[in-house]
Amino acid sequence: MNIRKVEQSDVEKIFNLTKQFATSFKTDYKLFKISFNALIEEPSVCFLLAEENHYIFAYCLGFDHYT
């Protein structure tokens, strides 16, 4: 298993993973990609994924902010 930062090239695989657990709303790739691109560029975001043999099976999205 490998854990690494999400990269731009992961957008489709992360979208497909998101579709699997989005039950209360319809996923829209165009809108997802806009949000995805903003997240990977935001310095206060920690966006990691877990993969094995190039298969992404999980991700973690966190935000650094004052409490």
N, C-alpha and C positions, 0 to 999 in steps of 0.2 A: 504494500500500500504506500502511496505517495501523497503527501499533503503539500499543496503549493498555492501561490496566489493565482487568482483567476486572471486570464488574459483575454484580449479581444477575440482571439481565435476560438474561444470556448463558448461564444454566445449561443450557438445553435444547440449544443449539448446541454448547457444550463437551462435554456428555454424548454427543451424536451423533458428535462427532469422536473422543472417547475410545473409543467402541464400535468404531470402525474399526480401531484397533490393539490392542485387548485380545483377545489370542488364547489366553491361558492361563487365563482366568477369565471367568465370566459377569458382565456388568455389570448392576447393579441400580439403577434410577433413584432409588428412595427412599433407599438408602444413599449413593449418589453425591451427592444433593442435601444430605444432612446434612454430608458432608465438604466439599463445595463451599462451603456457607454458613460453616462454621468457617474455611476457608482465606481467604475474602475479608474476614473480620473480624479475622484474626490480624495484628498489626502486624509480626511478623518474617517474613511471607510476601511474596514478590514474585510476583504472578500476572498475567502479561501475555498478550495475544493479538495475532495478526496477522490483518488483514482487508483485503479489497479489494471495493469495491462492496457492503459489508455482508455479505460472505461470509467467515466465519471459517475459515481454512485451517491455522492453527497456534497453539499456545500454549506458554508457557514458565513453569514453576513453580520458584521458587527459595526458599531459606530462609536467613535471616541468623542465624548462630549462631557462637559462639566455637569456635576449632579448637585 
